[in-house]
Amino acid sequence: MDRSKLYRRFRTLLIANRGEIACRVIRTARAMGLRTVAVYSEADRDAMHVALADEAVLLGPARARDSYLNVERLIEAARKTGAEAIHPGYGFLSENAEFAQACFDAGLVFVGPTAAMMTAMGSKSGSKALMEKAGVPLVPGYHGEAQDDATLAKAAEKVGFPILVKASAGGGGRGMRIVRSADELAPAIVSAKREAKAAFGDDRMLIEKYVDNPRHIEVQVIGDSHGNLLSLFERECTLQRRHQKVIEEAPSPTLNAAQRETVCAAARKAAGAVNYVGAGTIEFVSDGKDVFFIEMNTRLQVEHPVTELITGIDLVEWQLRVAFGEALPLEQDQIKLNGHAVEARVYAENPTKNFMPSVGKISTWRLPAETGGLRIDAGYREDDAVSPYYDAMLAKMIAWAPTRDVAIERLNRGLEDSDVRGIVTNIPFLSALITHPKVRANAIDTGFIERELAVLTQAPPAPSELELCAAVAAVIKDERQAAQGEASSPWQTFGWMPVGRRQRSFAFRVGHEPEQKVRLNYGSGPSTLVIGERELAFTIVVKDGGFDLTLDGVKTSVAAVIDGHELYLRTRNGRLDLHWVDPFGGEMEEQAGADKIAAPLPGTVVAVLAEEGAKLEKGAPILTLEVMKMEQTLRAPYAGVLKSIKCKVGDIVQEGVELAVVEPSGE
């Protein structure tokens, strides 16, 4: 193959992706003087990556297969805009060998490995065979071509339970199931194959021994077209949920210097087996003593910023320079490890409702400034819409410091100072996770989050005097600003009068808890707030995003967002959502719908798991939806009879549509 066609200088780069990674690539490309071209679907017309690029091309409808996964439309978009190269980002077609080959055939530079390298390393089963030959340590398992049920069952029995059933193609936890007994194997294979087929178009499976209390270690590698291949230290990604990484850090706090060199050498050997060119990651699982090869991701990783912060290297810039045909600018012994970095993935999801994806318009987007070692890679802004069609990651928050403890503190402060409203996010969950004593002590494994989920998703404490007083201040501030038509008007007292005093009562409720009352006294003299028997003097100074509340002589910063009678507050005690009870008593109790089997979000019905007339136990699976590329199983809310199924496999259903009816036992 002519290398001049594979790697050459270009001026215009098309980014075949969306969201945070598209924005990330665009920023570095533009800093290098390149013209950038974004692509988008109908759902992403007003997306941030579209606004950032020099040009943008509509690919098609919202569904990924009609837009971001459509190879012909991507190649045509490059032709229309004069783009000479394509960066695939991660996800979508980033590890698709056919796409890499199509770019080459169209005369485009693919910013990544060749199709042949991708084919060799992109298949979990194929890469394991290659690694076995190269002498890289492997987890015991089966990665053969035969995919019939009998072969997979025999392989599982030979390996010994518990095992992992894994999709041979792709990653991100999709098409992966832990199987602890022979009885669980058949349904796990069916479900994993279906999810893998939907996500990657390939339902081949492999079997691996499940390592108890495992840790996930990975090594960043990058190679050029001149035969140079480097490792850029390791990352630890042990904090996972459903096999998807939540927190990543570099370097690993688990490895000592000798172990670090051993795993990095193994990674270089693995990548060297295919003379790898481009950025990639070699992933390992560790049992606390040894490390075993899992797979190679032939692309940039979501967590690449932690490596950038400890090495000072812009990996996207290096990717582009390799694609230009340049040699890597440093040698292995010139790459130095400096400090520690920790990254948290901010998702539009509700941790208290089984991490169900959240969709809608972002009404408030306030993230802290990128100073003091804090970095934010975002793909969304205020007023952007989060759709149900794609991965729910909004941004990544990364903190660097000389030590791990300080990096964690900086990351937590960044999370605590963030306010995102209009959708539900996992920000409070992330903060609880990284401040957990066992995370601080590095006493974790890949099952840690599932075991500690109840602690990590605890409801916020009841409002204290501070929150109740802040709620009154937020309501009055909002009313004053609306009346005055001024966005930020400093004021010290409420409704001052030369003589006399007046009162105004407020009532607030958290969820279905009893109301809590606060009385405002105002008029001549200082305004006060009365809670029970206590009367508290207070003053307010308005600032962007909230106000400073001085209560009984103590000043505290309050972030506040008001939407009708719904109040969001963030104080030194944490975040709290309150409802301001209608003072005229016109509210009605929300009608509970716990017995309604309805679509929680727009999605596709991929499996019906029970028949009409079947007797169901509470929690029995009824049907499975694919939502945001992940499967969600809807279950019986109580024991009863499945009276009817109102959908079939393949149906595309909208949020709130009733899908099944369960008649309770005894009725």
Disulfide bonds with the S-S distance in Angstrom:
none
